[in-house]
Structures are given as C-alpha cells and as structure tokens.
Amino acid sequence: MLKLGVNIDHVATLRQARYRGAPTDRQVEPDPVAAALACEQAGCHGITAHLREDRRHIIDNDVRRLRDSIRTRLNLEMANTPEIVAFALEIKPAIVCLVPEHRMEVTTEGGLDVAGQEAALTELRRRMNDAGIEVSLFIDPDPAQIDASARVGAQFIELHTGRFADHYHRKDARNEELQRLIRSARQAHAAGLLVNAGHGLTVENVALIHLVPHLVELNIGHSLVSRAIFIGLDAAIREMLGVLQNYPG
Ligand code: PXP
C-alpha cells in the first residue's frame, strides 16, 4: 500500500499566528504534537515536520516532543545549514528530507539542486547515515537530479509534485508533468533509489498520482489540514488513506 506521511507544519502555522514568541513551557493551541498523535490514531504511516531557519511554524521544542511521542517515523525536512544539521544529528529523526530553503518563499518552491552540490550533499548524507538517520532528497522530476541523487548515495528521493498540482486543471500541462513524474520514478527505481512524492497533493489530484510507479510514500500537509477544518483531522486522514489504498504498486 502507498504510505501516507502527514506534514503537520500547518497546525504549527495556525498556532504561531496567535502565539509567536510565547514561552515553550506553556502548551498553546493548536498543538502540532497532539495533531500528530491524532493522525497516527487515524492510521497514517509517518509524521513530517519542516524546521525552517526562521522557525515560522515548527519550533525546536516541537521536534523534540515529536521525536519522544510519536510511534511511527519522524521525517524532518530541513535545509543544509550548519545549525539545522547539528540539531538533526542531536535529535536523530528516522529520516531527514533535504530541501532548498529561501526566506521569502511561502512554501518550498522548487527541488534541491543535487547536481550542483554533489560533494557537499554526499558528505552530509554520510554524516546522517553514520548517525543512523536515513536521507531523502526533495528534487524536481529531472533526470540529471535523479542521477546525482543516486551518486550522493541517498536512500530516498521525494519527487516534487508541485508543478503537477499547479497544472492539474490544465489537461495538457498536467499530463506532461505526470509523464515526467512517471519517467523519473522509473529512472530512480532502476538506480536503486526508493521513491516518495509530495507537494500540493489533494484527495482529488492524488488519484492521478496512482499512475506513477514505484512510490513508497506521499507526504501531504496543506490539503489535509484544510480538509480537517471542515470534516475533522481523523476523517481527513482516513479519507486520504482510503484513496491511497487503490494504488496499484
Ligand atoms: N514535501 C515537501 C518536501 C515539502 O516541502 C512539503 C511542503 O512543506 C510537502 C511535502 C507537503 O506539501 P503540501 O503542504 O502542499 O501538501
């Protein structure tokens, strides 16, 4: 079955909208850790959190509490900066997903340029693996980036589905992007990489992602938290899991 990793950043975004700067010893709502536990209760397979340099949503204490309380796998999304790398090596999540990060962006806009920083990423991949942490690289569905990811020795890639999602309502552009995702998943699988995907996925558009072979896990955040406002978090997770069950593998 295609696994579901829930990105709980947007629960923290809502909290920070009211409580940015509040002391971390006082639990304020909504608590992303409580949300993560509710997602696990509903059957998700992993929890993803992005610790951004500006701490705009998830903060260090959330990651520590997630590590100590969740029962599935913690996937820490992060940029390759010395401070965040040191934090990850201390916390030891099950897996880190390396992403590019720009302060002015609303969300992660493009994939990581693995080909342009192969040596640095190989070194980081080694340090993480030596600490018992698996490594995933968030990349655009681009043959050069997939080849570079294999050379870096990452265990996983996460294919950026943002363009597919953006073009979902324009059939030609959407199908073109879907073909890129399909070719990329095949190439990555042949190179020995495990393949995840994510960004901009919804219960509606994820049905077409079923055409992409070799997927292990989808990481989904914004649409699940948005759906939760109307139907509740438990129902939103179960609804998505119901759709993912139909993945042919
Ligand atoms: N995967 C990665 C690497 C991301 O950066 C994000 C967004 O934080 C997601 C998945 C989830 O994207 P969305 O919130 O659009 O579902």
Residues whose N, C-alpha, C, O or C-beta is under 5 A from the ligand:
A	BS01	PXP	N7 V99 T108 F138 G198 H199 G200 L201 N219 I220 G221 H222 S223
